Amino acid sequence: MRLQDCPTLEVEMVIAAPPMRVWQLVTDLERMGQWSPEYRGGAWLDGATGPAVGARFKGYNERKGRRWESVATIIAAEPGRLVAWAVGDPQNPGAVWRFELFPEGSGTRVRQRVQLGPGPSGLSARIAELPEREADILAARLAEHRRNMQATLAGLKAAAEQEG
């Protein structure tokens, strides 16, 4: 496994709430920070007030005692259906995150996806320090992302079903 190959991971969950309700929560930068073990919230930039292609936001993150901010650009937005953003340079992102929403009965199937790389990030910096361990570093980060994504979707589900 190599970062230049842009490894990906997907996690799904069915939520007993309609897609537009789930969309409202998924695109709420502060609320999503309540459920993620790593993402702590964010703020829209440049006068943006919500997700639209080209809109940018700053995300606040914390992991293993380290805090950082990143700027992301919305690269896809279809209300009630899809939102995706590129972290860093949209042409060479450090990561791409995506939420897809599918109607399922009276609820919504949510698919969260992350693509790592190919651009610069904390992960690429770590790999540069230990290039012989690249596959191990990527496998560990993907496993951590899987746990974090499952926790985020569980929090999203609880909120959507309670408030819905």
Secondary structure, 3 states (H helix, E strand, C coil): CCHHHCCEEEEEEEECCCHHHHHHHHCCHHHHHHHCCCEEEEEECCCCCCCCCCCEEEEEEEECCEEEEEEEEEEEEECCCEEEEEECCCCCCCEEEEEEEEEECCEEEEEEEEEECCCCCHHHHHHHHCHHHHHHHHHHHHHHHHHHHHHHHHHHHHHHHHHC
